[in-house]
Amino acid sequence: MTNINVCISCDDNYAKYASVVMASILSNASEEDDLHFYILDGEISDDSKAKMMTLKEFKNCEINFVKVDESKLEIYKRINTHKYITLPTYYRLILSELLPNVERVIYLDCDTVVNVSLKELFETDLEENIIAGVLDARVKHKKKWKNSKYINAGMVVFDLAKIRKENIEQKFYEYTKNNIDKIETGDQDIINYTLSGRIKILDDDWNVQVSGFASRTSFTKRPKIIHYIGYYKPWVFGSCTFFKDLYFKYLQMTPWALNEEEQKYWYDENKKVSRRNFWKKRPLCFLNPKYIYAFYCSYIKQQ
C-alpha cells in the first residue's frame, strides 16, 4: 500500500466542493493507494461532516477533521485582496503545526478535480526544495511574467518536515508583516516570495488552470488535475468554464448529487445559457488565433 496524504481546507459553504475533490480522488485511485484526508475545519457543520464521511464507502480511506485556532491567523485577516479569498485559504500557511505528525502532504483547493492516481505526485522528488507546484496562469499568459518561477497555490506538495526544520511558518509570518500592503493574491504571494528558489516546478498537467475555452494553461485532453480558477466556477450558472462536465460527474458521486429536476436545470438549461453567454461575449472568437489553436488542440490534435 502507498500512503498518500491529502489536505483540503473549507468552511461549511465549501464542504460540498471539498467532497467533489475527494470523490474525484477516490474514483481515480489505484487499489494500492492508501488515502489519508486532512480536512482543515473552518466551522463545517455536523451534517456536512457526516455527509463527507460517507465517501469512505466509495473507497476505504481515512478522513480527519482538523480544528483550526484562527487566533493564530490574525495577521492574515488584515490582508486586503480578492473578495473570494476567505480565511480558510490561509490555513495552509500553518500546515506543519496543524499536522504535527505528517511529513508530506498534497494540498488542493476546493475548486479542483483529480483525474488520476495521486501516487506519482505524492512521491515527487523535491530534492532540496520545500514545495512543488505548477506555474501560475499569469506566467503562461502575461509577457511581464515571462521566465518567472511563480506557482499557482491551488495544488502544492508540501514537505512539512523541512518546513518545521527551517521554521518556514515564522518566515511566512515575517514576510506578511513586512509586506502587508503589497500582497495581491493572498497566501499564494506569501508562499511564492517566501520560498523563492526553493520551489520545484512540475509539469502543467498537474494543475491545468481553466477559466474559459481558450484560457487554459495547457490544452491537453487528459489533464491530471483541473483547477477552475477565477470567479466563474462550474457551479456558477451559465459560466463558460471548460471541463465543467467533469465537475458534475464527480458531484454525482457525493451526497450532494443532483436529483432529476436539478440535473435538467444544471445540465440542459445551464448548457444553453453557457453557449449563449459564450457567443454573446465572443462573437468573433474564431478570428482570434488563440481560439483557433485552442479548438485544434481540443478537438483535432491527436494525443
C-alpha positions as CSV (number, residue, x, y, z in Angstrom):
1,M,0.0,0.0,0.0
2,T,1.1,3.5,-0.8
3,N,0.3,6.1,1.9
4,I,-0.9,9.4,0.3
5,N,-1.7,12.4,2.4
6,V,-4.1,15.0,1.0
7,C,-5.2,18.2,2.7
8,I,-8.2,20.4,1.8
9,S,-9.4,23.5,3.6
10,C,-13.0,24.6,3.8
11,D,-15.9,26.1,5.7
12,D,-19.4,24.8,5.7
13,N,-20.3,26.7,2.5
14,Y,-17.5,24.8,0.6
15,A,-18.0,21.4,2.2
16,K,-19.8,20.2,-0.9
17,Y,-17.0,21.3,-3.2
18,A,-14.4,19.7,-1.0
19,S,-16.4,16.5,-1.3
20,V,-16.3,16.7,-5.1
21,V,-12.5,16.9,-4.8
22,M,-12.4,13.9,-2.5
23,A,-14.8,11.9,-4.8
24,S,-12.6,12.6,-7.8
25,I,-9.5,11.4,-6.0
26,L,-11.2,8.3,-4.7
27,S,-12.7,7.3,-8.0
28,N,-9.3,7.5,-9.8
29,A,-7.2,6.0,-7.0
30,S,-5.5,2.7,-7.6
31,E,-6.1,-0.3,-5.3
32,E,-2.7,0.3,-3.6
33,D,-3.4,4.0,-2.8
34,D,-3.9,4.3,1.0
35,L,-5.5,7.7,1.2
36,H,-5.5,9.9,4.3
37,F,-7.6,13.1,4.0
38,Y,-7.0,16.0,6.4
39,I,-9.9,18.5,6.2
40,L,-9.0,21.8,7.8
41,D,-12.2,22.7,9.5
42,G,-13.4,26.2,9.1
43,E,-16.7,25.7,11.1
44,I,-18.0,22.8,9.0
45,S,-21.5,21.7,10.3
46,D,-22.0,18.2,11.8
47,D,-24.4,17.4,9.0
48,S,-21.8,18.3,6.3
49,K,-19.2,16.3,8.1
50,A,-21.5,13.2,8.3
51,K,-22.1,13.5,4.5
52,M,-18.3,13.8,3.8
53,M,-17.7,10.7,5.9
54,T,-19.9,8.6,3.6
55,L,-17.3,9.0,0.9
56,K,-15.4,6.2,2.8
57,E,-18.0,3.8,1.4
58,F,-16.7,4.7,-2.1
59,K,-13.2,3.5,-1.3
60,N,-11.8,2.9,2.1
61,C,-9.8,5.8,3.4
62,E,-9.1,8.0,6.4
63,I,-10.9,11.3,6.8
64,N,-9.7,13.5,9.6
65,F,-11.2,16.9,10.5
66,V,-8.6,19.3,11.9
67,K,-9.9,22.1,14.0
68,V,-8.1,25.4,13.4
69,D,-7.4,28.1,16.1
70,E,-8.0,31.2,14.0
71,S,-6.4,33.4,16.6
72,K,-3.1,32.3,15.1
73,L,-4.1,33.8,11.8
74,E,-4.8,37.4,12.9
75,I,-2.1,38.9,10.7
76,Y,-3.6,37.2,7.6
77,K,-7.0,38.7,8.3
78,R,-5.5,42.1,7.6
79,I,-4.6,41.3,4.0
80,N,-6.8,43.2,1.6
81,T,-7.1,41.1,-1.6
82,H,-9.7,39.4,-3.8
83,K,-13.1,39.1,-2.0
84,Y,-13.4,35.4,-2.9
85,I,-10.2,34.6,-0.9
86,T,-11.5,33.6,2.5
87,L,-9.7,33.0,5.8
88,P,-9.6,29.1,5.3
89,T,-7.2,29.6,2.3
90,Y,-4.6,30.9,4.8
91,Y,-4.8,27.7,6.9
92,R,-2.1,26.2,4.6
93,L,0.4,28.7,6.0
94,I,0.4,26.8,9.3
95,L,0.1,23.3,8.0
96,S,3.2,21.9,9.7
97,E,1.7,23.0,13.0
98,L,-1.8,21.7,12.3
99,L,-0.5,18.3,11.1
100,P,2.4,17.7,13.5
101,N,2.8,14.0,12.7
102,V,2.6,14.4,8.9
103,E,5.9,14.7,6.9
104,R,4.5,15.4,3.4
105,V,1.1,16.4,2.1
106,I,-0.6,17.4,-1.2
107,Y,-2.7,20.5,-0.6
108,L,-5.7,21.0,-3.0
109,D,-8.1,23.9,-3.3
110,C,-11.8,23.2,-3.3
111,D,-12.2,24.2,-6.9
112,T,-10.1,21.3,-8.3
113,V,-10.9,17.8,-9.6
114,V,-8.4,15.0,-9.9
115,N,-8.4,12.5,-12.8
116,V,-5.6,10.2,-12.0
117,S,-4.0,8.4,-9.0
118,L,-2.0,10.8,-6.8
119,K,0.8,8.3,-6.2
120,E,3.2,9.8,-8.7
121,L,2.6,13.3,-7.5
122,F,2.9,12.4,-3.8
123,E,6.2,10.7,-4.4
124,T,7.7,13.6,-6.4
125,D,11.4,14.0,-5.6
126,L,11.6,17.5,-4.2
127,E,15.4,17.4,-4.0
128,E,16.5,20.4,-1.9
129,N,13.2,22.2,-2.4
130,I,10.5,22.9,0.2
131,I,7.4,22.6,-2.0
132,A,6.4,21.7,-5.6
133,G,3.8,23.2,-7.8
134,V,2.8,24.3,-11.3
135,L,3.5,27.7,-12.9
136,D,0.6,30.1,-12.4
137,A,-1.6,31.1,-15.3
138,R,-0.1,34.6,-15.4
139,V,3.3,33.1,-16.1
140,K,1.7,31.4,-19.1
141,H,-0.4,34.3,-20.4
142,K,1.3,37.6,-19.5
143,K,4.6,38.8,-21.0
144,K,5.7,40.6,-17.9
145,W,5.7,37.3,-16.0
146,K,7.9,35.5,-18.6
147,N,10.6,33.3,-17.0
148,S,9.0,33.7,-13.6
149,K,9.0,30.7,-11.3
150,Y,5.8,31.8,-9.6
151,I,3.5,28.9,-9.0
152,N,-0.3,28.6,-8.5
153,A,-1.1,27.5,-5.0
154,G,-4.3,25.6,-5.9
155,M,-2.1,22.4,-5.8
156,V,1.0,22.3,-3.7
157,V,3.1,19.4,-2.5
158,F,4.4,20.5,0.9
159,D,7.5,18.9,2.7
160,L,6.2,19.6,6.2
161,A,9.3,18.0,7.8
162,K,11.5,20.7,6.0
163,I,9.1,23.4,6.9
164,R,9.4,22.6,10.6
165,K,13.2,22.1,10.4
166,E,13.7,25.5,8.7
167,N,11.0,27.4,10.7
168,I,9.2,28.3,7.4
169,E,5.9,29.2,9.0
170,Q,7.6,32.0,11.0
171,K,9.1,33.2,7.7
172,F,5.6,33.3,6.2
173,Y,4.6,35.5,9.1
174,E,7.5,37.8,8.8
175,Y,7.0,38.2,5.0
176,T,3.4,39.1,5.6
177,K,4.2,41.5,8.4
178,N,6.8,43.3,6.3
179,N,4.8,43.4,3.0
180,I,1.1,43.5,4.1
181,D,0.3,46.3,1.7
182,K,2.0,44.7,-1.3
183,I,0.3,41.3,-1.2
184,E,-2.1,40.9,-4.2
185,T,-3.0,37.2,-4.2
186,G,-3.1,36.3,-0.6
187,D,-1.4,33.1,0.6
188,Q,-0.1,32.5,-3.0
189,D,2.1,35.6,-2.9
190,I,3.3,34.7,0.6
191,I,4.3,31.2,-0.4
192,N,6.0,32.1,-3.6
193,Y,8.0,35.1,-2.4
194,T,9.0,33.5,0.9
195,L,10.2,30.3,-0.7
196,S,11.7,31.8,-3.9
197,G,14.4,29.5,-5.1
198,R,13.1,26.5,-3.1
199,I,10.2,25.6,-5.3
200,K,10.2,22.6,-7.7
201,I,8.3,23.3,-10.9
202,L,6.1,20.4,-12.1
203,D,4.5,19.5,-15.4
204,D,1.5,21.7,-16.3
205,D,-0.8,18.6,-16.3
206,W,-0.7,18.5,-12.5
207,N,-2.6,21.8,-12.3
208,V,-4.3,22.7,-15.5
209,Q,-5.8,26.1,-14.7
210,V,-9.0,26.8,-16.5
211,S,-11.3,29.9,-16.7
212,G,-12.6,29.6,-20.3
213,F,-12.3,27.7,-23.5
214,A,-9.1,29.4,-24.6
215,S,-8.0,30.4,-21.2
216,R,-6.2,27.3,-20.1
217,T,-2.6,26.8,-19.0
218,S,-2.5,23.5,-21.0
219,F,-4.7,22.3,-23.9
220,T,-4.1,18.7,-23.0
221,K,-7.1,16.4,-23.4
222,R,-6.1,14.4,-20.4
223,P,-5.4,16.8,-17.5
224,K,-4.3,15.1,-14.4
225,I,-5.7,17.8,-12.2
226,I,-8.1,20.6,-13.3
227,H,-8.2,23.8,-11.3
228,Y,-11.2,26.1,-12.0
229,I,-9.6,29.5,-11.4
230,G,-11.4,32.8,-11.2
231,Y,-14.9,33.7,-10.2
232,Y,-16.8,31.7,-12.8
233,K,-16.7,28.2,-11.3
234,P,-18.6,25.3,-12.7
235,W,-21.2,25.8,-10.0
236,V,-21.9,29.3,-11.3
237,F,-25.0,29.0,-13.5
238,G,-24.2,30.0,-17.1
239,S,-20.5,30.0,-16.7
240,C,-18.3,29.2,-19.8
241,T,-15.8,27.2,-17.8
242,F,-14.2,24.4,-19.9
243,F,-14.2,20.9,-18.4
244,K,-17.1,21.7,-16.1
245,D,-18.8,18.4,-17.1
246,L,-16.2,16.7,-15.1
247,Y,-17.1,18.7,-12.0
248,F,-20.8,17.5,-12.3
249,K,-19.6,13.9,-13.0
250,Y,-17.8,13.9,-9.6
251,L,-20.6,15.8,-7.9
252,Q,-22.9,12.9,-8.7
253,M,-20.6,10.6,-6.6
254,T,-21.2,12.7,-3.5
255,P,-24.1,13.0,-1.0
256,W,-24.9,16.4,-2.8
257,A,-25.7,14.6,-6.0
258,L,-28.4,16.4,-8.1
259,N,-31.9,14.9,-8.4
260,E,-33.6,14.6,-11.7
261,E,-35.1,18.1,-11.7
262,E,-31.8,19.6,-10.7
263,Q,-29.9,17.7,-13.4
264,K,-32.3,19.1,-16.0
265,Y,-31.5,22.6,-14.7
266,W,-27.7,22.2,-14.4
267,Y,-27.2,20.0,-17.5
268,D,-29.7,21.2,-20.1
269,E,-30.6,24.7,-19.1
270,N,-27.1,25.5,-17.9
271,K,-25.5,24.4,-21.2
272,K,-27.9,26.5,-23.2
273,V,-27.2,29.6,-21.2
274,S,-23.5,28.9,-21.2
275,R,-23.4,28.7,-25.0
276,R,-25.5,31.9,-25.3
277,N,-23.2,33.7,-22.9
278,F,-20.1,32.5,-24.8
279,W,-21.2,33.7,-28.2
280,K,-22.6,36.9,-26.8
281,K,-19.2,37.8,-25.2
282,R,-17.0,36.4,-28.0
283,P,-19.0,36.6,-31.3
284,L,-15.7,36.8,-33.4
285,C,-13.6,34.4,-31.4
286,F,-12.7,32.2,-34.3
287,L,-10.9,35.1,-35.9
288,N,-8.6,35.0,-32.9
289,P,-5.5,32.7,-33.4
290,K,-5.7,31.8,-29.7
291,Y,-9.2,30.3,-30.1
292,I,-8.2,28.6,-33.4
293,Y,-5.3,27.0,-31.6
294,A,-7.4,26.0,-28.6
295,F,-10.0,24.4,-30.9
296,Y,-7.3,22.5,-32.8
297,C,-5.8,21.1,-29.6
298,S,-9.1,20.3,-28.0
299,Y,-10.9,18.6,-30.9
300,I,-8.5,17.8,-33.8
301,K,-5.0,17.2,-32.5
302,Q,-4.2,13.5,-31.6
303,Q,-3.0,12.7,-28.1
